[in-house]
Amino acid sequence: MTSPKRERKAGKESSSTRQLVWRYGPVVLWMVFISIFSTAGFSSVNTSRFIGPILLWLFPNISEARLASIQFLIRKAGHVTEYAILAFFLRRALVTSSKLFIQRHWFELALLIIVCYALLDEFHQSFVPSRTASIYDSAIDVIGGLTLLLIFKVCDQRIRGQRRNAFV
């Protein structure tokens, strides 16, 4: 027979494990998703095979040059979007952390993770023959993540300011 103290400790450990998975699971899954998008299957040659026909269906008289430009912009918008989503999941994880330091410095920590992962992602692409690694793509990734982090930071400050003014 186990003691009540051991049962409580085991319950807390499983509860904290569930909280960690709930908190950081989406971050890890999204990073895996980003890594999958960095494979040969999602190179510009392959993505243009389905983006191009859709654009031609929507705009049948589009020139080849305009088609190539729009496909390029769509791919870069994908970079911005995937890292904005990563920023969303990172903020969610960090502000709900049980560690006060992480809660207080969520912005800096999230930005650091975004920068590191964007660089790592491009480094990974340097080993994929059909992909090209570019520091500019890393910059676009960081801009996507930073934009959403700044939106959250501004909203947080406004909410805190409204709370302070409510008691004046």
C-alpha positions as CSV (number, residue, x, y, z in Angstrom):
1,M,0.0,0.0,0.0
2,T,1.3,3.4,-0.9
3,S,1.2,6.3,1.4
4,P,-1.1,9.3,0.8
5,K,2.0,11.5,0.5
6,R,3.4,9.4,-2.3
7,E,0.1,9.4,-4.1
8,R,-0.1,13.2,-4.0
9,K,3.4,13.5,-5.3
10,A,2.7,11.1,-8.2
11,G,-0.5,13.0,-8.9
12,K,1.4,16.3,-9.0
13,E,4.1,14.9,-11.3
14,S,1.5,13.6,-13.8
15,S,-0.4,16.9,-13.6
16,S,2.8,18.9,-14.2
17,T,3.7,16.6,-17.1
18,R,0.3,17.2,-18.6
19,Q,0.7,20.9,-18.2
20,L,4.1,20.9,-19.9
21,V,2.7,18.9,-22.8
22,W,-0.3,21.3,-23.0
23,R,2.0,24.3,-22.8
24,Y,4.9,23.3,-25.0
25,G,3.4,20.6,-27.2
26,P,1.9,23.0,-29.8
27,V,5.3,24.8,-30.0
28,V,7.1,21.5,-30.7
29,L,4.5,20.3,-33.2
30,W,4.6,23.6,-35.0
31,M,8.4,23.5,-35.2
32,V,8.1,20.0,-36.7
33,F,5.5,21.4,-39.2
34,I,8.0,24.2,-40.2
35,S,10.7,21.6,-40.6
36,I,8.5,19.5,-42.9
37,F,7.9,22.7,-45.0
38,S,11.7,23.0,-45.3
39,T,12.0,19.7,-47.2
40,A,12.3,19.2,-51.0
41,G,8.6,18.5,-51.2
42,F,7.9,22.2,-50.5
43,S,10.5,23.7,-52.7
44,S,9.5,26.5,-55.1
45,V,9.5,24.1,-58.0
46,N,7.0,21.8,-56.3
47,T,4.8,24.5,-54.8
48,S,4.5,26.3,-58.1
49,R,2.9,23.1,-59.5
50,F,-0.2,23.8,-57.5
51,I,0.0,27.6,-56.9
52,G,0.4,28.3,-60.6
53,P,-2.7,26.5,-61.8
54,I,-4.8,28.1,-59.1
55,L,-3.5,31.6,-60.1
56,L,-4.1,30.8,-63.8
57,W,-7.6,29.7,-63.0
58,L,-8.3,32.9,-61.1
59,F,-6.4,35.2,-63.5
60,P,-6.4,33.5,-67.0
61,N,-4.7,36.4,-68.7
62,I,-1.8,36.8,-66.3
63,S,1.7,37.1,-67.7
64,E,4.5,34.6,-66.9
65,A,6.5,37.4,-65.2
66,R,3.5,38.4,-63.0
67,L,2.7,34.8,-62.2
68,A,6.3,34.2,-61.0
69,S,6.1,37.4,-58.9
70,I,2.9,36.4,-57.3
71,Q,4.1,32.9,-56.6
72,F,7.3,34.4,-55.0
73,L,5.1,36.7,-52.8
74,I,2.9,33.8,-51.7
75,R,5.9,31.7,-50.7
76,K,7.3,34.7,-48.7
77,A,3.9,35.3,-47.1
78,G,4.1,31.6,-46.0
79,H,7.4,32.3,-44.2
80,V,5.8,35.3,-42.4
81,T,2.7,33.3,-41.5
82,E,4.4,30.2,-40.2
83,Y,6.6,32.2,-37.9
84,A,3.8,34.4,-36.7
85,I,2.0,31.2,-35.7
86,L,5.2,30.0,-33.9
87,A,5.2,33.3,-32.1
88,F,1.6,32.8,-31.0
89,F,2.4,29.3,-29.6
90,L,5.5,30.5,-27.9
91,R,3.8,33.4,-26.2
92,R,1.0,31.1,-25.1
93,A,3.6,28.7,-23.6
94,L,5.8,31.3,-22.0
95,V,3.2,33.5,-20.3
96,T,1.6,30.4,-18.7
97,S,4.9,29.1,-17.4
98,S,5.2,28.2,-13.8
99,K,8.5,30.1,-13.7
100,L,8.2,33.8,-13.0
101,F,11.4,34.6,-14.9
102,I,9.9,33.0,-18.1
103,Q,6.6,34.8,-17.6
104,R,8.3,38.2,-17.2
105,H,10.7,37.8,-20.1
106,W,8.3,36.0,-22.5
107,F,8.9,38.5,-25.3
108,E,12.7,38.2,-25.3
109,L,12.7,34.5,-24.9
110,A,10.2,34.0,-27.7
111,L,12.2,36.3,-30.0
112,L,15.4,34.4,-29.2
113,I,13.7,31.1,-30.0
114,I,12.3,32.5,-33.2
115,V,15.6,33.9,-34.4
116,C,17.5,30.6,-33.5
117,Y,14.9,28.4,-35.2
118,A,14.7,30.6,-38.3
119,L,18.5,30.3,-38.7
120,L,18.4,26.6,-38.0
121,D,15.7,26.2,-40.6
122,E,17.8,27.9,-43.3
123,F,20.8,25.9,-42.2
124,H,18.7,22.7,-42.7
125,Q,17.7,23.9,-46.1
126,S,21.3,24.3,-47.1
127,F,21.5,20.5,-47.1
128,V,18.4,20.0,-49.2
129,P,19.5,20.0,-52.9
130,S,16.3,21.5,-54.3
131,R,16.2,24.3,-51.6
132,T,18.4,27.4,-51.2
133,A,19.4,28.7,-47.8
134,S,19.0,32.4,-47.5
135,I,19.7,34.8,-44.6
136,Y,16.9,36.9,-46.2
137,D,14.4,34.1,-45.6
138,S,15.5,34.0,-42.0
139,A,15.0,37.7,-41.8
140,I,11.5,37.3,-43.2
141,D,10.8,34.5,-40.7
142,V,11.9,36.8,-37.8
143,I,9.8,39.7,-39.1
144,G,6.7,37.4,-39.1
145,G,7.4,36.3,-35.5
146,L,8.4,39.7,-34.3
147,T,5.3,41.3,-35.7
148,L,3.0,39.1,-33.8
149,L,5.1,39.4,-30.6
150,L,5.0,43.2,-30.8
151,I,1.2,43.1,-31.3
152,F,0.9,41.0,-28.2
153,K,3.3,43.3,-26.3
154,V,1.3,46.4,-27.2
155,C,-2.0,44.8,-26.3
156,D,-0.6,43.6,-23.0
157,Q,0.6,47.2,-22.2
158,R,-2.8,48.7,-23.1
159,I,-4.6,46.2,-21.0
160,R,-2.3,46.9,-18.0
161,G,-2.8,50.6,-18.6
162,Q,-6.6,50.3,-18.6
163,R,-6.5,48.3,-15.4
164,R,-4.4,51.0,-13.7
165,N,-6.7,53.8,-15.0
166,A,-9.8,51.9,-13.8
167,F,-8.7,52.3,-10.2
168,V,-7.8,56.0,-10.4
